[in-house]
Amino acid sequence: MKSIEVVVVGGGVVGFSTAVCIAEALPSCSVTLVAEKFSPDTTSDGAAGLLFAAKFPDIPLERQRRWFRDSFDHLLAIAQSQHSPEAGVMLSSGWQIFKEVPAEKKPFWSELVIGFRFMSDRELNQFPDHKFGHAFTTIKCECPTYLPWLEKRFRKAGGQVQQRKVSSLEELSSSYDIIVNCSGLGSKTLVDDSQVYPVRGQVLKLEAPWLQHFIRAGDGMTYIYPGIHGVTVGGTRQEGDWRLQVDEGDTKSILERCSRLVPSLSRAKVLSQWVGLRPSRRNPRVERELVQLQGHRVPVVHNYGHGGWGVTLAWGTALDALGLVRQCLHETHLHAKL
């Protein structure tokens, strides 16, 4: 009896989350993950990895809430298990601060994190330029640790991993029954999606073990995220900018902005600097289609375009992608092969 061959394209947090979901839930499928780059060389590896979200304009809020909740619950279970240090997943408490009171005081995810409340005046006193804020506990997921842990989990579920560049879906269609596209920014060329664009992000890692709480400016431009090995500070949000080299002007700006919020950071040692391109899109694309490839129709499931919210939404959209793979199996009668 021949198993169904599924290929997942993409080795970042969305690709590996999706591959794990499929391999663990559908043992009748043989799942292969193919990517050009793996940790520590993926965009996910530089992500600060703190869970909260922005709203996408055209996706039902209930679906976005489900993506967030599924990811949060999945990572919370890891944070509370013995796997926490090995997976690089931990709880993190802190503040999101605003110079003006936002139109929407309570974000849609406020009930899904832990202990969400508005900041007290006493807490806000430490940020004199800010008038309003949220205090809550969320999860920090450190991808340089989490991705190898996911890969191990994927292999344990029988998954196989190949390192190579995929230039077209055609080159996969003769070997695989279902293609799952988690290629992020690569989808611009792989599936010719002109809606995908890079948003350049630059971050620094500092040695500041005295810092315990995250701080994020409401506009998302300035943030300080303590982690297991150092404090990630940022950032930049440069749309359509493909530069991957460190920009000294950005470094200076990041250090100045973060030190204004936390003066002691001016004494911190810079451990490393990193630049990545967020795979952005007006809305993430989580859907399926039948694509004509080499004379036959192949089911393709897409899961990409998360922008700066890849870590936050990866497990939730992976579960959606799993549901779409199940539909493909059902509707194209691929299970007749089993």
Protein Blocks (a to p, Z undefined) as FASTA:
>chain_A
ZZdddddedjbfklmmmmmmmmmmmmmbccddddfbdcfkbfklmpgoiacddddfklcf
klmmmmmmmmmmmmmmmmmmmklmmnopacdddddddfbdcfblbafklmmmghiacddf
klmmmmmmbcbdcddddddddfklmmmmmmmmmmmnopacdddddfbfklmmmmpmbdcd
fehjmmmmmnopakbccddddddddddfkbmbdcddfklmaccdddfbocdddddddehi
abfbdcfklmmmmmmmmmmmmmmlmmpccfbdcdddddddfbacdddddddeehiacddd
ddehkljmlmmmmmmmmmmmmmmmmmmmmmnommmmZZ
